[in-house]
Amino acid sequence: MAEPVLLAARPTDWTVLKPLLFQSIGQTLEMVLITLVIGGFLGLVLGVVLYGTRPGNLFENAVVYRILDFIVNIIRPIPFIIFLAAMQPVTIAVVGTSIGTVAAIFPMVVMCTVATSRLVEQNLVPVDHGMIEAARAMGASKLTIIRTVLIPEALAPLILAYAFLFIGVLDMSAMAGYIGGGGLGNFAIAYGYQKFDQTVTWTAVIIMIVLVQVVQGIANAIAKRILKRQQ
């Protein structure tokens, strides 16, 4: 009986892979930053609306809250790789293609908006209602209360929530390679896993870990400073 033949991985050729690695880092940062800016803003607005339309809050509206809550609860649990496939017809209608970095950004923004809205809502709920009522008694409008009371009081936990969101968006960007979106995830799979090159795979992993640590560290420092000012 013949013994199985083990295929040895070729030495990593960084002269070829280095430009591809830098290109992949650029694609990842592009996808993550655009998604966070657009999805983060839309999610903040949607989260404030979710909070405001809850019973007893600023814009109390049970119908609107139930509809938005239902939509968020439907989209949020869907694994992103399945969501990418399900959103393909919508992505083509909006972007004009279902392949490439731009095609990956659209469903990422949608998922980011939904995820952010729930994080924002959950971080606004603990805000002291007494402060809101005091602002109301002083004649502040609802939008003024949101801008000067609600958001500032929840700012520290919101910053930490957005740092957590960064990790989720980075995770989504790693799946963009399945539709030709590029990025570090695609680099790790195409040039690492599929070519049996653990050096390439772990290089991509380490870069993503460093990105997360940097963002989390900055968010922790900003949140800590804000909490000190509020005390």
C-alpha positions in Angstrom: 0.0 0.0 0.0 1.5 3.3 -1.1 2.1 5.9 1.6 0.3 9.3 1.3 2.4 12.1 -0.2 2.5 15.3 1.8 2.7 18.4 -0.3 5.2 21.0 1.2 4.3 24.6 1.0 6.5 26.8 -1.2 8.6 29.5 0.5 6.6 32.7 0.7 7.6 35.1 -2.1 7.1 38.5 -0.5 8.4 40.3 -3.6 5.1 39.3 -5.3 2.9 39.3 -2.2 3.9 42.5 -0.6 2.1 44.8 -3.2 -0.9 42.5 -2.9 -0.8 42.8 0.9 -0.7 46.6 0.8 -3.5 46.6 -1.7 -5.6 44.3 0.5 -5.0 46.5 3.6 -6.1 49.5 1.5 -9.3 47.7 0.4 -10.1 46.6 4.0 -9.6 50.1 5.3 -11.7 51.5 2.5 -14.6 49.1 3.2 -14.4 49.5 6.9 -14.2 53.3 7.0 -16.9 54.0 4.4 -19.2 51.5 6.2 -18.6 53.0 9.6 -19.1 56.5 8.5 -22.3 55.9 6.5 -23.7 53.0 8.5 -22.6 54.5 11.8 -24.4 57.8 11.1 -27.6 56.1 9.7 -27.5 53.7 12.6 -27.2 56.6 15.1 -30.3 58.2 13.6 -32.2 55.0 13.5 -31.1 54.2 17.1 -32.3 57.5 18.4 -35.7 57.0 16.6 -35.9 53.5 18.2 -35.2 55.0 21.6 -37.4 58.0 21.1 -40.5 56.0 20.0 -40.3 53.6 22.9 -43.2 53.9 25.4 -42.8 56.9 27.6 -40.0 58.5 25.6 -39.7 61.7 23.6 -41.5 60.6 20.4 -43.6 57.8 21.8 -45.2 55.9 19.0 -45.9 52.3 19.5 -46.6 51.5 15.8 -43.4 53.1 14.5 -41.4 51.4 17.2 -42.8 48.0 16.6 -42.2 48.2 12.8 -38.6 49.4 13.2 -38.0 46.9 16.0 -39.3 44.1 13.8 -37.1 45.1 10.8 -34.0 45.3 13.0 -34.8 41.9 14.6 -35.2 40.3 11.2 -32.0 41.6 9.7 -29.6 41.6 12.6 -29.3 37.8 13.2 -28.7 36.9 9.6 -25.1 35.7 9.1 -23.3 38.2 6.9 -22.2 35.7 4.2 -25.9 34.8 3.7 -26.9 38.4 3.8 -24.4 39.1 1.0 -26.1 36.5 -1.2 -29.7 37.6 -0.2 -28.9 41.3 -1.0 -27.5 40.6 -4.4 -30.6 41.7 -6.4 -30.8 44.9 -4.3 -27.1 45.5 -4.6 -27.3 45.2 -8.4 -30.3 47.6 -8.5 -28.5 50.2 -6.3 -24.8 49.9 -7.3 -25.1 48.3 -10.7 -23.0 45.3 -9.9 -22.8 42.5 -7.4 -19.0 42.0 -7.7 -16.2 44.1 -6.3 -15.4 46.4 -3.3 -18.3 48.8 -3.9 -20.7 45.9 -4.2 -19.5 44.6 -0.8 -19.8 48.1 0.8 -23.5 48.4 0.2 -24.7 45.3 2.1 -22.1 46.1 4.8 -23.6 49.6 5.2 -27.1 48.1 5.5 -26.0 45.5 8.1 -23.9 48.1 10.0 -26.9 50.5 10.1 -29.1 47.8 11.7 -26.4 46.7 14.2 -25.6 50.3 15.1 -29.2 51.2 15.7 -29.6 48.5 18.3 -26.3 49.4 20.0 -27.3 53.1 20.2 -30.8 52.3 21.5 -29.4 50.0 24.2 -26.9 52.7 25.3 -29.5 55.4 25.4 -32.0 53.5 27.6 -29.9 53.9 30.8 -29.8 57.7 30.5 -31.4 59.3 33.6 -35.0 60.3 32.7 -34.8 63.0 35.3 -32.3 65.0 33.2 -34.6 64.7 30.2 -37.6 65.9 32.2 -35.6 68.8 33.6 -34.6 69.9 30.1 -38.3 69.6 29.0 -39.3 71.7 32.0 -36.8 74.4 30.8 -38.6 74.5 27.5 -36.0 72.6 25.4 -37.2 71.1 22.2 -37.0 67.4 21.6 -34.2 67.7 19.1 -32.3 70.0 21.5 -32.7 67.4 24.2 -31.3 64.7 21.9 -28.4 66.9 20.9 -27.5 68.5 24.3 -28.6 65.9 26.9 -29.2 62.4 25.5 -26.2 61.9 23.2 -23.7 63.7 25.6 -24.8 61.6 28.6 -24.4 58.4 26.6 -21.3 59.5 24.7 -18.7 57.3 26.6 -20.6 54.0 26.2 -21.5 55.0 22.6 -17.8 55.4 21.8 -17.1 51.9 23.2 -20.0 50.6 21.3 -18.6 52.0 18.0 -15.3 50.4 18.8 -17.1 47.1 19.2 -18.9 47.8 15.9 -15.5 48.4 14.2 -14.6 44.7 15.0 -17.9 43.6 13.5 -17.4 45.6 10.4 -13.8 44.3 10.1 -15.2 40.8 10.3 -17.7 41.6 7.6 -15.0 43.0 5.3 -13.1 39.6 5.6 -16.1 38.0 3.9 -16.1 40.5 1.0 -13.7 38.3 -0.9 -16.5 35.9 -1.7 -17.9 38.5 -4.1 -14.6 39.9 -5.3 -14.4 42.6 -2.7 -10.8 42.0 -1.9 -9.4 42.9 1.5 -7.3 41.0 4.1 -9.8 38.2 4.3 -9.5 37.5 0.6 -5.7 37.8 0.8 -5.5 35.3 3.7 -7.8 32.8 1.8 -6.4 33.1 -1.7 -2.7 33.4 -1.0 -2.5 31.7 2.4 -5.1 29.0 3.0 -5.5 27.9 -0.6 -1.7 27.8 -1.2 -1.0 26.1 2.1 1.1 29.1 3.2 0.5 29.7 7.0 2.9 32.7 6.9 0.6 34.6 4.7 -2.5 33.6 6.6 -1.0 34.6 10.0 0.3 37.8 8.5 -3.2 38.9 7.6 -4.5 37.7 11.0 -1.9 39.7 12.9 -2.6 42.8 10.9 -6.3 42.5 11.7 -5.5 42.0 15.4 -3.3 45.1 15.5 -6.1 47.2 13.8 -8.6 46.0 16.4 -6.2 46.7 19.3 -5.3 50.2 18.1 -9.0 51.2 17.6 -10.0 49.6 21.0 -7.2 51.4 22.8 -8.1 54.8 21.3 -11.8 54.2 22.1 -11.0 53.2 25.7 -8.8 56.3 26.2 -11.5 58.7 24.8 -14.3 57.0 26.8 -12.2 57.2 30.0 -11.5 60.9 29.5 -15.2 61.6 28.9 -16.3 59.7 32.0 -13.8 61.7 34.1 -15.3 65.0 32.8 -18.8 63.8 33.6 -17.9 62.9 37.2 
